[in-house]
């Protein structure tokens, strides 16, 4: 796909989703071929028995309302257990987290009321140091999409935590003035939201909006970036996107100023 600024922004999907990934999520179903033996009254020499592999166990899902579900076809980029999923998911208040990056601090305020299951998962990953020493692999500079995308320990844009969970989509975003159809909404500067690979495929990747962006409201908003964090994002964005042999002036790709999350930590 051309990365010309005249094209529509590409979705905030993992850059290179695994070939085995399908949105229908029809995984773990074994199709067993059966051999029919026809009797004719003539004795036959039996072929050596061949072991038939047992059908794969269904992916584990936590029993609470968030239903975090393993993704065996997409193993974790870094080992981490399934998040806790209590019967009553905390749904009030905010939590502060700081991403200490090599380009400066990015302070986040997570909103439990907006997206309780997302905040619960994000804090779980922070607690298990899943985001430590990971790169922010994607920066975009489209006229209608200005974000930094992070959260994949593999740095490829295809990695995740080995589980997925359902969307908690926003319902109050204003319409994007650049879209006369009203389909796209404004993800405003400072918004913190989840990247995904289609409906209900949230994992660990997230994006930070450094300038108002126009997107379909298909991405869970779960917090905001503080003033110091926006200053860091502005510095990263000003550095531009690393050129490649195929595209000397890209608007979508790795940041020219490499961004590493050295430590993600909850602030008390």
Order of alpha helices (4+ residues) and beta strands (2+ residues): beta-beta-beta-alpha-beta-beta-beta-beta-beta-beta-beta-beta-beta-alpha-beta-beta
